[in-house]
Amino acid sequence: MHWTIAAPFINQQNLVNEPWLTRNVPGDRHQFHIVPRSKPLGNWHNQKSSVTGFRSWLIYWQHGMEAMKASEGGVITLFPQLPAVIGMQQRMTGKKRIPVVAWLFNVGTCSSGIRQAIAQFSLKHIDHFVVHTRHEVDIYHHWLGIPKERFEFVPYHQPEIPITYEENTTHPFITALGSAHRDFSTFFQAVEKLNLPTVVASSQRALEGLTIPPNVKTPFGIERADCLRLAQEARISVVPLRPLPQVTAAGQVTIVEAMLMGRAIIATRCHGAEDYIQHGETGLLVEPKSVDDLMQAIEMLWNDPALRNRLGQAAKRYAEEHFSCDAAGAALGRILDKVADAAGM
């Protein structure tokens, strides 16, 4: 079956070097054509608002139309905006519906009122949703009123990350990367009491209103390569999260990358972490909003190089098996087979 792929992070400039998972789907039943986005996607961490603006929606709308026009079978989308606009376009035009698989469907926050109504209308006929935490299956099932069997958990994947830096043993430090739904308030209290050197690479929006401890550096606007360097040089990586009821999931990107790099990692025990870290085996999970629990975990890892090495190496092995492109490609192939069979294609 022929599939067009619409991914916001693939544009004309990086199209040749970004095959996504097309090379990792086993067999030859499915063929793929990537439809690039007209404009490069901006850095999410530098956005002033977490809500998609009107101009961005126009670009998504155009991208969705181009993907449908190029399709000779079905469409695979990434990010929740694209299945929403494609679903809306199909319902408005009344033309024959084409199968749509919505991969990386992470809404972030499930709003009520008019936004929920629009989401329910536009996404009603999407064939299959792929989410990256088990918790999201139930959340979106109830929020959208869509049968649970159309949602499926597949672990978030990442390509292999080259290890180009060693841990900085001369000037050791802790790092915390990312910005979505981070609990930096609890994290800052813990590292300030421990008085350990810390580097936080996040957005100004995520740190707004917080007092930065004197032992914490906060470089803003750094590139991905700089973030990977911080993660590799840090003694410990911490992903402090806020388990808010309306938040679907967060932190899994940072967690997966740290695990692939073999880093000792601490994360808050909540959705987005529990599906990826086995406590005491591939990392440590701490209770939400507990300064004492986080302090104990940091202090234990900071002073125990053997434990850091054991957790880091176990995390790397686990990530290479479960969070690789090959693992995700096998899951994608199975899902496409299911959707194609249901569509009689």
Summary of the structure (lengths in Angstrom):
residues: 345
radius of gyration: 20.7
end to end distance: 6.5
largest distance: 64.7
contacts: 1119
relative contact order: 0.13
helix: 41%
strand: 16%
